[in-house]
Amino acid sequence: MSGRKETVLDLAKFIDKGVQVKLTGGRQVTGTLKGYDQLLNLVLDEAIEFLRDQDDPLKTTDQTRPLGLIRNCSHACCSN
């Protein structure tokens, strides 16, 4: 063993493919993964945010808003 840590997620296979990211605070974004780093900072192109329901902020609706090219900090992502 070299003592080197390996990342659990192999995001290389998702480069230039559509991904959906759930962010802290309930926001949900889809887009094309263009890049990432060891800290799981993500770069998404053609990103679209799904807007939340006004009555229940934990639910998303079919309404969207375009975001374009975004960089998402790893601490803003959450996992299930």
C-alpha positions as CSV (number, residue, x, y, z in Angstrom):
1,M,0.0,0.0,0.0
2,S,1.3,3.4,-1.0
3,G,-0.8,5.3,1.6
4,R,-2.3,7.3,-1.3
5,K,-6.0,7.9,-1.0
6,E,-8.2,7.1,-3.9
7,T,-11.4,9.0,-4.6
8,V,-14.6,6.9,-4.2
9,L,-16.2,8.6,-7.1
10,D,-14.7,8.1,-10.6
11,L,-16.1,11.2,-12.3
12,A,-13.8,10.8,-15.4
13,K,-16.4,8.5,-17.0
14,F,-19.0,11.3,-16.7
15,I,-17.0,14.0,-18.5
16,D,-19.0,15.5,-21.4
17,K,-22.1,13.7,-20.2
18,G,-25.3,15.0,-18.5
19,V,-25.3,14.9,-14.7
20,Q,-27.7,15.9,-12.0
21,V,-26.3,17.5,-8.9
22,K,-28.2,18.0,-5.6
23,L,-27.0,21.0,-3.7
24,T,-27.3,21.9,0.0
25,G,-30.4,24.0,0.6
26,G,-32.5,21.8,-1.7
27,R,-31.3,23.2,-5.0
28,Q,-31.0,20.8,-8.0
29,V,-29.0,21.5,-11.1
30,T,-28.4,19.5,-14.3
31,G,-25.8,20.1,-16.9
32,T,-22.9,18.7,-18.9
33,L,-19.9,17.8,-16.7
34,K,-16.9,19.6,-18.1
35,G,-14.4,19.2,-15.2
36,Y,-13.8,18.4,-11.6
37,D,-10.9,18.2,-9.1
38,Q,-9.9,16.1,-6.2
39,L,-12.1,18.1,-3.8
40,L,-15.1,17.5,-6.1
41,N,-15.5,21.0,-7.3
42,L,-17.5,20.6,-10.4
43,V,-17.7,22.6,-13.7
44,L,-21.0,22.2,-15.5
45,D,-21.9,23.6,-18.9
46,E,-25.4,24.3,-20.1
47,A,-26.6,24.1,-16.5
48,I,-30.2,24.3,-15.7
49,E,-31.7,24.8,-12.2
50,F,-35.0,23.2,-11.3
51,L,-37.0,25.7,-9.3
52,R,-38.5,24.7,-6.0
53,D,-42.2,24.6,-5.1
54,Q,-43.3,27.7,-3.2
55,D,-45.5,25.7,-0.9
56,D,-42.9,23.0,-0.1
57,P,-39.3,24.3,-0.7
58,L,-37.9,20.7,-0.4
59,K,-39.8,19.7,-3.6
60,T,-38.7,20.8,-7.1
61,T,-41.1,21.7,-9.9
62,D,-40.9,21.3,-13.7
63,Q,-40.0,25.0,-14.0
64,T,-36.4,25.7,-14.7
65,R,-34.0,28.6,-15.2
66,P,-30.9,28.5,-17.4
67,L,-27.6,29.1,-15.6
68,G,-25.1,28.4,-18.4
69,L,-21.5,27.6,-17.4
70,I,-21.1,27.2,-13.6
71,R,-18.5,26.1,-11.1
72,N,-19.9,24.4,-8.1
73,C,-17.9,24.2,-4.9
74,S,-17.7,20.8,-3.3
75,H,-19.1,22.0,0.0
76,A,-22.3,22.9,-1.7
77,C,-23.0,19.4,-2.9
78,C,-24.8,16.8,-0.8
79,S,-25.0,13.1,-1.2
80,N,-27.8,10.6,-0.7
